[in-house]
């Protein structure tokens, strides 16, 4: 084998060769925070298990000297120097060729290197902050998915787990954190050397280092694990809520997984510049400030909930991802889907009043939206190169993944599912696993055909819509692959069907294993009459009870009438009311039912009491209003009036918080007022401007608390144009004066919502200025007004070269999707496709195709709306009636 080896055989491969396996890294790093550089050495204990003259590992953006690499066999004092050192930049490889075959067994590979503390929020990078008015840099790592190689040469794949022993040399007045506690400290004047305990074996993407000036708050779990929240100096009080959540969540997960937290400490730290929401590094979890810090006076209820769920997500990874790690990125969903699902489990336990499982449907819907595209991908997706990994950190891996876990838990039962998960964690602790390994354990624990069932959901993209028709006390069910384009895909699934008839006391469960099936429901009808006393003609049947299944339902004939009756007479749970609305909306978008029927259904929600359902009604309304404006601009005023009337019951919450009101009411108030402001409700806008003026004069006024601040900002921006920039300038003043990340985010998200394209252009240019951190630019493009779409597209084209060099990963895909997806004509899709034809890269390829598909779906929907008979009369009647 060694004789036939050549450099060429290692190029362009998805995976590293396995003839040498790392067992331990002794890593030394010395960051220079002023020059933004670092130097380091790494001694890797390598087990040579095959005949080879090569060692092949990952390295990128590092300088490695010819004299700074050697290999030494176990028990030997002879240093073997490579005869050739080759870096393969496109594959991010460091290839070392030795003159002789390397001895089998363990040996040591020593490498010296240096690098740059970059500004791209990946690898070993710098984050800027102020301390006592002075500009400072902190050094931070972000290695997932494949960027440890930018800090030190390594086998940078999840399956190559190894132990890490880290030494850092840093300024003596700085805090330096890593995965493990410090075992020894040596201070020499203004420099100190910190020696950290050796870690358990872990994947390279979980190694973490942070160096800077920080405050912290701390507490301990019931079994003595020390938990700290670190943040910029002066902000420690903002870490107390996350600390409390973390301590309770660690105790909860210890019980749920039946395995104690495996490390001696847990640090969580807020980083000013951070690309993702958070990163689950073993024992040192890094966060955006908005995902970890909560200010009692200036953070909204939605911010509080986000902190709780993100902390729950990252701590779930300490077991599901860190202790048991996916074997390869194909199985990313095992990490992210489970962590998302478990975070809701934790939030529900800590805050049952949040009704978090109803809110979980927001995640399910995001998964359904993306998976209804022909350009979606299976949950298990082949990854053939490291540059493809970033694109699968999306709603499929996270949210479809979490939704399938919920569907499976409901199918198997909560107790059986929990016990099987605990068995899985114990079996694969400190190891790697594939999707099939989980199915095997769940099958053993339940006796159900889990693998057969779930393979149909993870190995093909998409999901079904189940058409249901009643014929002579028999239900005819037929599944077809649902696509938002209105086409029919080729997929077929094993679908866990749940249904209830007339009440939740009368239910039935079964697997739909074929394309269609006829179900006798006469006994359900009899039970329904007995249980409910409903008169004939008022019965109803609801499929996908509580929306636990990842599929849609289309009711035909009298079943559709029955569902409407059940909503209006308060017979259905909030989750089912949500699901019926969303299914109708999706079917309408796909031109499988007309818009009039969707609008008619929406009127049944005019007295809706639940936050999550009203929130979704608002989301649906935004899209419907936008599509009608594109299809029939003359109907814009009427459709907005209809929605404003629809929200009047919810608007009774008013502007002022009530003493003792619920968390959900606090969140809903802001959402309703924001919608009314966007739709042009004059009373809401007038009140918003009054309260905004009061806030400008007194930032502590009770007239504009955090929960309604965004609504006021939107109202202000909807009144801004180039002749009256007072509101825009005022918001920039607030942005510049606040040091709270959540407040800056609120402002950025509404700056481009002006109806004046010139203001939108100015706002977008501000987003690219030095006043906005690169991590936050995506917020500035999230709220672009419909009137600003065209100027935003021109701006993207003009700035693309700069944008494509500055942002990477999911951040650059947001520029594409946020600006491209709202368009609604085939001509615009063609123009966009032509522009990107010579500019597409693997990092944006999938996202661009999905965004273009959304444009064409919008175009189909616009055509359908234009062709709908009597729609104008329907909308005008609804605007006056409700």
N, C-alpha and C positions, 0 to 999 in steps of 0.2 A: 504493500500500500504506500509506504513512505517514498519508494522509488518513483512512483507514478504521480506524486503530488506536484501541483503547479499553482502559481498565484492565480491564474485565470479561473480555476475551478471554484474559488471562493467569492468571486465577484457576482453581484446581481442575485444572490440567494436570499430567500426569506429568513433563514435561520443560520446561526453560527454552527460550525462543525462541532462534534461532540467528542473528538479524540482527546481533549483536555478539558477538565472541569474545575472551576474555582471552588475552594473550600473555605478560604478565609482571606480577608483583606486587612492589612495593617496600613492604615491611611494617615498620612500627615499632610496638613494644609496650613498655609500661612497667607491669609488674605491681606492685601494692602488697600485699606478703605479710602485712602486719599488718591492714590494712583489708579485705583480700580483694576488691580491685577491680583494674581495669586500665583504662588509656587507650591509645589507639592511633590511628595514621593509616595509610591504605593508598593508594598511587597505583598504579592498574591501567592498564597499557598495553592498550588495547582496539582491536581491528580491527573497524571498522564495515563490514559487508559487504552490508547491505541498507538500503533506505530506512526510516528510523525516527525518530520523535520521542521514543521511549521507550528507556530502558535498564532491563532487568529482570534482577536478580540475587538471590541469597539472603542473608538476614540474619535472625537470631533472637536474642532476649534481649539486644539491643544498643540503646544510646541514640545516635541520630544527630541532630545539630542541623541546623536549616534552613540555617544559614550555613556549614556545614562540608562541603558537597558542591559540586563544580564539575567541568566537563568542558572540555577544551582540545584542539582539533584539532591535528594534526601541523604543526609550523612556525608555529603561531599563538600569539600572546601573549594573546589574548582568552579570558577565563574565561566559560564559559556556565553560568549557574546554573539549576537546574531550577525550573520554575514550580509544580510539584506534587511532593511527596515522600509516597508512600503505603507503609505497611507492611501487608502482608496476613498477619496472624498465623497463620491456619490453614494457609496454604501456605508460611509462612516466607519471604516475598518482600519485597524492597525495590524499589519501582517508581518510577522517576524519569521525569517528563514534562518535556520541554524545549519552548520556544516554537516552535522551528524544526526542520526535519529536520537531523539531525546529519551533518556532512561524512563522506563515505566515506574509508576508509583508517584508519591508526593514529592514535589520540588518547589522551589521558590522563584518567582518571576519578579524582578525588581525594576521599577521604572521611575525615572525622574521627569518632571514635566512642569510647564507653566501655562497660564491662560489669562484671559481677560474676564473681569467681572462685567458681564455684558448688560445691556439695557433692554433685553427682549423677553424678560420674565420667564426664562427657561434655562436649565443648566444651573451654573453658579453665577448669580446675577446680583446687581446692585439695586437697591431701592432707596430713593431720596426721602429725607425727612428733616424737620427742623428741631433743634434742641437748644433751648434758651436763646432763640432767635438766630441761631447759626445753622447754616446748611450742612447736613451730614449725609453720609451714605451708610447703609447697613448692607451686609452680605447675606444673601438668602439662596437656598436651593429649591428648585422645582424640577424633579427628575421624571415624573410620569408624563408621557409613557416611555420615552426612550432618550432621556437627556442626562442621565448620570455620566454618560460618555463625554459630556462637555465639561465635566469637573475632574474626572480621573479615568484613565484607561481601565476597562472592565468588561466582563461578559454581561452585557446589558440586556438580558432577556429574563422574563419572570421565572423560568424554570431553573435558572442557574442560581439557586439560593446558596448563600454563604454567610459566615459570621463576619462581623465588622468590629475592628478595634481602631478607634479614631483618636488622633492627637491634633489639637489646634493650637496655633501660636497667634495670639491676638493682643490688642492693647489692654493693659491691665485694668483700666477703668470700664471696660466693656463687658456686657453679658454675652457669653457664647454657649449656645445650646446645641445638643445633638440628640440622637435617639435614646441614648442611655445616660444615666447619672455620671457625674465626674467622680473618678476614683482617686485622683491625685492632682494637685495644682502646684506649679513652680513659678514663682514671681521673680522677675529680674528687672527691677526698675519699672519702666513704663510698658513692659511687655510681660505677658504671662503665658505659660504653656499648660494646657489642660489635657489630662489623660482621661478618657472615658472608658467605662466598663465595656467589656466585650458583649456584643449583642447576641441574641439567638440568631439562628440562620434566617435570612430574609432576602427578598429580591432587591436588586440594585435600585429600582425605582422608588423604594421606600426609605432609602437613606436620606437623612436631613441634617442640615447645618444652618444656624442663624447666628449672626454676630452683629450686635448693635447696643444701643442704650435703651433700657426698658424698665418699666415698673411691673409689678405682678401682684395678684391676689392669689391666695391658696386655701385649700381645704383637703380633707382626706375622706376616702370611701370607708365603708364599714369594716373592710379588711385591711385598712392601713395604707392604701395606695395614695401617694401624695399627688394631688392635682393642682396645677397652676395655670392661670391665664395671664399671659404677658401682653403688654401693649406699650405704646409710646408713653414716655414719662408724662405724668399728669392726667392720664386717662384711666387709671386703674379701677375707679368706681364703675366705669362702663363695662368691666369684665365680670362683675359679680353675678349677673343673671346667667351668663354662659357657664360660669363656674358651678353654680347650683345645679343647672341642668346636667352638666357633665358628671358630677359626683353621683347624682341619682341614676343617671343612665348607665354608668359603669356597673353599679349594683344590679340594675335591672337586667342587663345583658349577661352578667355572670350567672344569674338564675336561669335566664331563658336558654342560653347555650350550654348550660351545665358545665362550663369550663371557666376558671377564673381568668381575669385579665392577666396576660402573660408577662408583663414588664413591671419593673419596680416603681416607675413613675409615669405620669402623663402630663406633658406640657402642651398648651394650646397658645398660639401666638398670632396676633393681628399684624399683617404686613401691609404697609401703605400702597405698594405696587404689587399686584398679584393677579395673574391672568384669569384663573378659574374662580370658583366660589370658595373652595377650600381643598386641602390635600391631606390625605390620611396617613402621612409618614408615621412609621411605627414609633410611638412614644413621643413624637413631636409633631403635632398637627398644625399646619399653617392655614391661615384664613385671610380673605379680604376683611378689611375692617367692618364692612357692612354686614358680614356674616357671623361676626363674633361679638361685636360691641353693641351694647344697648344702653341708651341714655334715657333715664326716666322722664326727663322734661322735653326732649327733642326727638325721640324716636317714636314712630307710629306703631300701632298694634301689629300691623303687617310685618314690621321690622322685627318685633319681638318673636313672632311666630317663625320667621325665617331663621333667626338665630337658633331657636330650639330645634327645628327640623334639620338644619345643616349640622349642628353639633351631633344630633342623633345619627345622622348619616355617616359622618366621619368616624364616630366611635364604633359603629357597627362594623366598619372596615377592620378594626383592630382584630376582630375574629374572622369576619368574612372578607378576605382579601389579603390580610397581613399574616395571620396565623395559617389560614388555608388560602392558598393563592392559585389563581387561574394558571393553567399550564402554558397558555399562549393567548395572545390578544383576541383570537377567535372567540374565546370564552369570557371576554370582558364583562358581558352581561351578568355573569355569576357574581362579580364584584359589585357592579353598579346597580343592577336590578334589585339584588337582595338588600344592599345598604339603603336604597330608597324605600323599599317596602318596610324594612325594620325600623327606619327612622319614624315612620307613621305609627308603628306599634308603640315606640317609646313615647312619642308626643301624646298619644291617646291615653297612655298610662299616667303621664305626669299632668296632663291638662285635658281631662275628659270633657270639660265645658267647651272646648274648641270644636267638637264634632269633626275631628280631623279626618275620619274615614269618609265622611261626605265630601270634604275638601279634596281628598285623594282623587276624586273623579276629574279634577282639573288636570292632574297628571295623566290619567287614563286617556282623556280626550286629546291631549298633546301627542300621545303615542298613536292614537287612532288617526289623527290628522296626517302625520308623517307617513304612517304605514298604508294610507289610502293612495299613495303615489306609486305610479309604475316604477319610479326611480328610488323607491325605498330599498331596503336590503334585509336579508334574514337576520334574526338575532345572532345566530352564529354565522359570522362572515369570514371568509378566507382573507388573511392578511399576507400579502406577498412581499411587502417591503415596509421598512419602518416609517417611510413618509406617508403611508396609507392609514396609520393607526389613529391619528388625531380625528379623522372624519367620522369614526364610529363612536366617539363620545357624544352621542346624540340622543334624541327622544326614543329611539328604538332600544338602545342598550339600557338606558336608565328607566324610561317610563313604560314602554311596552314590557320590558323585562319585569319591572315591579308589578305591573298589572297581571302578567301571567302567573307570577308567584301568588298573588292574591287569589286568582282564579283556581289555582291548584290547591291552595290552603283550604278554600271553601269546599272544593270537591272532596278532599281527603279528610277534612275535619281538623280543627285547630290543635287539639291535643296530639293526635297522631302526627301531624305535621311538625309540631315543636319537638317531639321526642326524636323523630327521624333526623331533623336538622342537628340536634345535639349529637346524635350518633355520627353524622357526617363530619362535624367539626372535630370530634375526638379521633375519628379514623384518619383524617388527612391533616391533622395538626402538624405544623412545621414542614409541610409538604406542598405539592401542587395537585390540582384536580381539574378534570374536564367536566363538561356538562353531563356526560353519560354517567360519571361517578355519582353525581347527586341523584340522578334518576334511579340508579341501582339501589341506593340507600333508602330512598323514599318508597320504592317498590317493595323492598324487604320489610319495611315497617308497616306498610298499609295493605299489602296483598293485592293492590290495584295495578292495572297495566300502565304504569306511569310513563315508561319510556315510549310505548306505542302512542299514547295520548299526546305527550309533549313534543315528540319529534315532529309532529305535524304543525306545531306552532313555532318551533325554534329553527327548523332547517329550511323553511320556505318563508318568503316575505308575504305580508298582507294578512287579511282576515276575512271572514265571511259576513255577508248580510243574510239573515234568516228571514225568508218570506213566510208569513203565517196566514192561513186562510181557514175559516170554519166551514165545514161541510157536514151537515147531518150529525152533529155531536161528535165529529171527528176533526182533529186539527191536522191540516196538511202543512208540513214543514218542508221547505226547500232552501238549501244554502247555495249561494254563489259568491264568487270572489268580488268583494266590493272595491271599486276604484272611484276616486273623486272625479275622474274625467267623464264618468258615465259609461265607460267601456266595462266589459266583464272579463275578469282575469281567469286564469286556468286553475287556480288553487282550490284545494278541497281539504277540509279539516275534520278532525274528531272533535265535536263541539259539546262541552258540558252544558246541557240545557237545564234551566230551572224555570218553572212557571207557577203562577198562582192564579186562582180563579175566584173572583168575588171577594176574597179576603186573603190575608197572609196565613190564615189557619188552614187553607186548602192549597197544598203545594204538591209538586211532582218534580222529580229529578231523573234524568237519564242522559245517555250519550247518544248524540246524533252521529252515527258512524258512516252514513252513506249520504249521497247528494240529497235525497228526499226521504221522507217517512210520514206515515199516517198514524196518528195517535188517537186512541179512543179516550175521550175526556168526559163521557157521560156521567161517570161516577163523581168527577170533580164538579160537574154542574149540580148534581144532586146535593153534594156536600155544601156547595156554595149557597144554595137556597136555604139549606138548613142553618148554616152558620151566619148568614147575613140577612135573611128574610127579604132579599131584593126581589122586586117584581120581575117577571119575564120582560125581556127587552132592555133591562138595565144591568145585566151581568157584564163583567169585563174579564179579560185575560191579559196578564202581564208576563211576557217572557224576559229572561235575564233578570231575575229577581235581585233587587238592590245593585244592579249593574256590576256584578262580580265577574261576569264573563267578558272576554275581549272580542266582542262581535256586535253587530248592529241588528236591529229588528225592523222589519217593515210589516205593518198590520194592514190587512186588506179588508175591504167591505165593512161589515158590521163591527168587526173587532176594532177598527179605527174609531168608530163612533163610541164604542164602549170605553176606550182609553180616554177619550175626551171627557166623557161623563165621570170617570174615576178621578181625573185631575180636578175637575170643577167641584166635585163633592167630597174632596179631601180624603179619598180612599187610599191614596198611594203615599209611600215614604218619600222623603226628600230626595234620596238617591234615585228612586224610580222616576220621580218627576223630572229630575235633571236628565236622566238617560233618554226619556221620551222626547224632550226638547232637542237634545243633541242629535239623536238619530234622525229626527225630522229635518233638522238643519242640514245635516250631511247629505241626506237623500235629495233635498232641494238643490244643494250646490251641485250635485251630480246629475241634475235634471231628471231625477226619478220621481219627483212630485213637483207640483207647481208652487210658486212663491205665495200665492193666495192662501193655500192650505197651511203653509208655515205661519203666515201672519195671523190667520184665524186661530191656530193653536196657541200662539203667543198671547192672545187675549185671555186665555184660560189662566194665565199666570199673573193677572193684574192685582190679585190679593195675596200673592206668594209671600210667606213669612220667613223663609230660610235664606240666610246670607249666601250660601254657595249657589243656590238655584238662581237667585236674583243676579248675582255676579255673572253667572253664565248667560242669563237672559240679556244682560248688558253687552257681553262679548258678541253674542249672536247679532244684536242690534247694530253694533258698530259695523260689522261686515255687510249686513243687509243694506244699511243706509249707504255705505260706500258703493256697493254694486248697483243700487238703483240710481245713484248719482251718475255713474258711468253709463248705465243703460238708458235711462230716461230722466235727464236732469230736471225736467219740468215737474217731476214728482218729488224732488228732494225736500221741499218745504213740508209737504203733506206727510211724508214718511217720518220726518223728524218730529212733527207734531204728534203723530201716533205714538212714537216711542216715549216722548215726554209725558203724554197722558198715561201710558202704561206704567211709568215709574212713579206716579204721584203718590200711591200708597206707601212705597218705600221712602219717598222724599219726606214723609211725616217725621222721620228721624231728626230733621232739621240740621242746623249747623252746630249746636251746642251739645256737648256730651252730657248725659244724664247721670246723676249719682247712682253708682252701683250697676250701671249698664254692663252688658256682656261684652266680652272681647270681640265677638262676631258682629255686634251692632256697631262697635267702634270702627271695625274694618269696612262694614257696609256703607256707613255714612259717607266716607270719602269716595267710595266707588260710585255711589249714586250721584253725588254732587258733581263729580268729575264728568260723568256722562251727561248730566243736564247742562253743564257748561259747554261741553263739546257740541251738543245738539242745539245750542242757541237759546236756551231757556233764559229769558231776559231777567226774571226776578232772581234767579240763581247767580247770574253774572253780576248784577247790581250789588247784591249782598256780598259777593266774593270781593269786589273791588273795595267796598267799604272796609271789610275786615283786613284786606291786604294793606291798605293805607295805615290802619291801626298797627299792624305788625311792623311796617317800616319804621314807625315812630317808637315802637316798644317791642323788642323781640321776645319779651316775656309775657306779652298780653295773652289773656285767656280767650280772646276772640278768634285766635287762629292756632289751635293746638295742632300737633303733628299729623293727626289723622285727617284733617281737612285742608292741610296746607297745599298739598298737590292740586286739589280741586281749585283752590284759589289761584294758584300759579297758571293752571290751564286757562281759567277764565281771563286772567290778565293777558296772556299771550294771544288769545283769540281776538282781543281788541287792539293788538299792536300792528301798526303798519309803518311804512317809511316816513310818513308825515307825523306819526305820534309814537315815538320809541320809549316813552317814559317807563312803561311797564317792563320792557326788555332790559333797559339800563338798570332799573331797580333790582331786577332779579340777578343781574350780573354783580351788582353791589353786594347782595346777600351772599352770593356764591363766593365772592372774594373774601368776605369777612368771616365766614364760618369755617371751623376746622373739623366739623362733623361730616364724615363721608356720606352718611345717609341723606343729609341735607343737600350736599352737592349733587348727589344722584337725583334727588327729586327735581332739582332745578334743571339739570342737563336733559332729563327726559321730556321736559315740556318746552324747551327753548325753540325747537323747530316746529312748533305746532301753530305758529302764526299763519293766517290765510294769505299773507303777503309773501310772494316768492323771494323778494329781495331780502326780507328779514330771515327767511329760511336759509338763504345762501350765507348771510352773515353768521347765523348760528352754527352752520356746518363748518365754516372756516374757524370759528372759535373752538370747536371741538378738536381741531388739529393743532391748536396753539399750545404753547408751553404751559398754559394755565390749567390744562386738563391732562390728568395722568393718562398714559396710554391705555391702561386697564379700563378707564371710564369712557373712552370715546364711543363705545358701542351704545351707551345710554343716550348720547346726543343724537344718534341716528334712529332711535327706537320710536320717537313720537312725531315723525315728520308728517305735516298736514297733507291732506289730499291735494290741496292747491300747490304744495311744494314738491310733489313727486317728480315733476319734469326737471326742475332746477337741481334736485338732489341727484338725479341720474347724470346730468351734465357735470355736476361737481365730482361724482365718482369717477367718471371717465378722465376728467382733467387731473385728478389727484391720484389715479390708480398706481402710477409708478411709485410714488411716495408711500402710499398705503401698503402696497404689496411688499415693500422692503421693510416696513416698520412693524407690521403685525403678522402674527403666525397663528397656527392652531385654530381653535374655534372662534377666536376674536376676528380673524380676517373673514371667516365665513359669514359672520354677522353683518359685515359691511355689504356683502353680496345679497344675502337673503332679505335684510331689512329694506334695502333700496329697490331691489328688483321685484320681489314677490308681489307688491301691491298693484302692479300694472295689470291691465285687463284687455289687452288686444294682441292678436297674433302678430300684427305688424311690429309692435314694440318688442315682442319676444324675438322676432327675427333680427331686429336691430341689436338687441342685447347679445344674442348668440353670435352675431357677426363681430361685435367688438371683442368678445372674449375668445374668439377662435384662435387667435395667436397669443393669448395671454393666460390661458388656463394652465394650472399646475395640479399635480396630484392632490395637494392640500385643499383645493377648492372644487375639484372636478365634480364630485358627487353633489355637493351643495348647490353648485351652479345649475346642474341638470334638474335638481328638485325645484329650485327657484323658477326656472323657465317653465317647468311643468305647471307650477302654480299659476303663472301668468296665463297659460293656455286654458287652464281650468276656469280661471276668472273670465276669460274671453267666451268660453262655452256658456257660462252662466249668464253673462250679459246678453248673449244671443237668445237664450231661453227666456229671459225676462222680457226682452223686446217682442218676442213672439207670443207672449201669454195674453190670451183674450181677456178683456175687461179688467185688467190689473189696475189701470188708472182709477176706474170707478170704485174698485175694492179699497184701494189705499185712501182715497178721498173720504169714503164713507167711514173707514176705521178712524181716520184722523179727527172726524167730527163726533163719532159715537163714543169713543173711549177716552 
